[in-house]
Amino acid sequence: MRFKSHMDQALDEARAAAARGEVPVGAVLIAPDGTAFRAGNRTRELNDPTAHAEILAIRAACAALGQERLTGSALYVTLEPCPMCAAAISVARVARLYYGAADPKSGGVAHGARVFDHPQCHHRPEVYDGLAATEAEALLRQFFLDKRV
């Protein structure tokens, strides 16, 4: 099986989130059959602090597939998942996590809580970081610069 990145789609979702006034984070979950579930942050639109891109993609996949576990799936995210999202990724049994920009302030994978390294974490996905990190970082940087103006 040949690797195919879906980070471009995740970046498209991040751009769409920014256009809605949301923090530009996008996610794409690929089910084992190749079905893609795309989402961008919608916390402000939905008045829901849990409406992060990762959570929305996981919810959509679980609903469409009729199951609470996403064994064998891959998740592409433009920003290192926060602790809440990392915990959801673990509970959903996502097999592989690919993310772009690191998040030293609020990350939960390589920074901060390091959820997958915690002894109470029951499932640790394979983690690959740095995919399209430059583009993801630029989106975030520009979004917050525009907010300060």
N, C-alpha and C positions, 0 to 999 in steps of 0.2 A: 504494500500500500504506500503510495506517495503522499508526502505531507503537502497540504494546501492550507495556507493561512487565510483566515477570514477577518483579519485585522482591518482591512480596508472597509468592510461593511460596518465594523464596530466604530471606526472613525466617522463614517457617514452618520451613524446614530448619534455620535457625540456632537457633530456639527448641527444636527437637527435639534438636539437638546439645547444647545447654545442659542439657536434661533428662537426657541420658546422661552428663553430667559433662565434656563436651568443650567446648573454646573455641567459643562460638556464632558460627560462620561457616557460611553456607549458599550454595549455588550452584544455578543452573538453566541448563542448556544447551538452547537451542532450535535444532533441526536445520532446514535449509531447508524441509523438508516440514511443519514445525510440531510435530514430536514433541519432547516435553520430557523431559529427563533431569535428575533432581533428586538432590542429595546434600548432606549436612552433614559437618562434620569427624568423623573416626573414628580419629584417631591413637592415642588411648589404648585404645579398644576393640579395634583390630586390631594394637596394638603395632607400628605402622608410621608412622614420621615423615613419610612421603610421602602419607599418607591425608588430605590436605587436601580440602575440599569441591570445589574446582576440579578437582583431579586425578581424584577419584572420578567427577565428572560427565563429564569428558573420556573416561575409561576406559569408562564405561558406554555413552556415545554411539558411540565407536569400535567397541566389541564388537557392539553392536546393529546398527550400520550396515555392519559388515564392512569398515571402511577406517581408515587411520591419519590421514587428513586430514579436517578438518571445515569445509572451504571453504563459505562462505555462512552459517555458523552464528553465533548470538549467545550470549554468556555473561553471565549476571547473577550478581553476587557481592555479598554484604553488606559485605565489607571489601576494601580495596585488596589485590590479590594480592601475595604475597611474591615474591622473585626466582625461586624454584623454579617457582612456579605461572605466573608471567609467561612464563618460558622455555617451559613446556609449552603455554601458550596460543599462543605464537608458532610452535612446532614443529607444533602441530595445525592451524595456519592458520585459527584462529577469526577471523571477519570483524569482529565488533563485541564490545567488552567494555564492560559497564555495571557500575559498582560504587558502593556506598554510602559507607561511612565511609572516610576517609583513614587511612593507617597510617604516620605519620612515623617510628616506631621500626623497623618491619620491612617496610614496603612496598617493592615493586620496580617500580612503574609511575611514579608521580609523585614518589616519595621514594627514598632509598637508591640502589640499583643502576640504576634507570631502564632496565630491560632493553630496552624497545622503542626507546630512543634510542641504544643501543650500536651501533657500526659493524658488529659481527658478527651482529646480529639480522637474520635473513633475511625476516621478516614482521612488520609492525606492524599490529595491528588498529586500527580506529577506537575511540577510548576516550572514554567518557562517564562522568564521576564525579558524585558527590553525590546519586544517586538514593536516596531514603529514608535519607539519611545520619543524620538525627536518631534514627530508630528503631533503626538498626543500632548507632549509638554507644551508645544507652541500653542495649541488650541486652548489649553488651560491658562497659560500665561496671558494670552490676548484677551480672553474672557474676563479675567480679573483686572487687567489693565483698563479695559473698557468700563468696568463697574466703578473704578476709582475716579473716572473723569467727570 
